[in-house]
């Protein structure tokens, strides 16, 4: 078989990645059992989300503390910053979360959280999320899902993944794919007591060992402190951490409370095991009765029902609970975009290790982490599918770009930065975050970085996106580290360039989308900001537009005043042919039918139909009849281009791409000193 994308696993990470890929990409997904038997369906408590900016530092610290500060801080920051975007996506997919009467989220809290920041749906949040993602995936003609298909091997050549081999009903099938994604879940099937489905046995980890794909922290396995004790050898049923967040208590065999129930999972598990050993029991007791009965039935109906099936009435008695394997924090090592050490191979979800969780996962970060980095993987695949658009080579940078940036810096710092020098008399290292404040297309990262490195070449800039990426409000785009004096002095110029270029790219992208499928190329003009043309025309390309002439030396464009000076269209074309190099195309701007006739008869290569009525456009296009290329121009904007796209022309040019594009709102925030 041949496909564009081969995704192994149909949990929330695999499904969310598939849904974030273009609809014209063929995607094959396989799952080892039936679709609904992924651990994503089992997540009870909920999903963390950044409530607002005031909770950012607390959310970050709670995650790091739970992970014993072995987390990859950059990964954690990316996860937190993208959390609101993910929740919006899930609601658009149909997922429902508990709301207050005013429509705001009714956040709950779990162990090791200092704040209520968890969105939830009853006690089946994972099922609510994953079932709706699955429903949306089934609506896509480009997504094929095969059940009961077990991945047996990868197809590898020179450390490049070419696909994989799966087995179904005794038949082995080779799948060749441009991109392969491992979303195979955890390793619980290897344990006697685990909340995982039994068929989740770490298949991707085994293949990583076979092909020397880098792995990390394979010993970082989380044990959930509270699962319902059962004598039979079956999957352990989770008693969600949320019940302890809402007030449930833990007792020893004598009915005495012995621990702080909201400790991080690993510490609470340790305390429970110590108590079990002390009491000589196989379990401790959990008491859900401190939670009002009505709230229990509303918030935790499935836990209540399952316990009743097993003979326990949680509104009247305690239940026996025991720790069980729950989550795998290690796995296949991936970068911020979920790419592995092998070319064309990604890993997402529980089988991947991006460092978010450190040595111990904070409750309800699993769904969020899986979704955030699945979406980042999809962005990376889309970006690599389109040929990378390079900005400026070293020669262009030094000869043409640097002088412009230095001029902008001199404009802002005529003698000194009085404000900065007042509060920072001595050099001190610091770091500041680049944050997106509205949705759009990012563009100009190289110029942004260059501003700071021209001030001090020791400045370090780390980006989490690339030019051309779609960015969302609240997303962390990068960090700048260096002398705080440099960060403060360069801030405004760097942001001015980045906001302006991103604004042009965003406006162009929205306009270009209106022409998709028509074959018409969208062009810019020379209506650019003085000394900023090199930046604005680059931004047009990043926004999927095309550049017209860069300057007056690039081509021959005979406009109304040229024609007037020459004495007519015919004369202007003839004179241009005699003077300009033969490799130059000759374009003529015309406003009347008679001028069109003259331009064609004179042998113009391109005819620009300027500010014409629909009736005149029809007449002129019919007369030209493919004897020259046709460009429509004149007050073209994003708002009126819908009318023009139905004409049989080659180009539509719009000065609005550069002269009317609003900036994209970006900000440098959270500046802080570092050692």
ABEGO torsion letter per residue (X at the ends): XBBABBBBEABAAAAAAAAABBAABBBBBBBABBAABBAAAABAAEBBBBABAAAAAAAAAAAAAAAGGABBAAAAAAAAAAAAAAAAAAAAAGBBBBBBAAGBBBBBBBBGBABBABBBBEAAAAAAAAAAAAAAAAABAABBBBBGBBBABBBBBGGBBAEBBBBBGGBBBBBBBABBBBBAEBAAAABABBABBAABAGAAAAAAAAAGBBBBGAABBBBBABBBBBABBBBBBBBBAAAAAAGBBBBBAAGBBABBAABBAAAAAAAAAAAAAAAGBABBBBBAAABBAAAAAAABAAAAAAAAAAGBBAAABBBBBBBBBABBABEBBBBAAGBBABBGBBBBEAABBAGAAEABBBBGAAAAAAAAAAAAAAAAAAAAABBBBBBBBAAAAAAAAAAAAAAAAAAABAABBAAAAAABABBBBBBBBBBBABBEBBBGAAAAAAAAAAABAABBBBBABBBGBBBBBGBBAEBBBEBAAAAAAAAAAAAAAAAAAAAAAAAAAAAAAAABGAGBBBBBBABBBBGAAAAAAAAAAAAGBBBBBABAAABBBBBAAAAAAAGEAAAAAAAAAAABBAABBBBBBBABAAAAAAAAAAGBABBBBBGBBAAAAAAAAAAAGGABBBBBBGGBBAAAAAAAAABBBABBBBAAAAAABBBBBBBBBGBBBBX
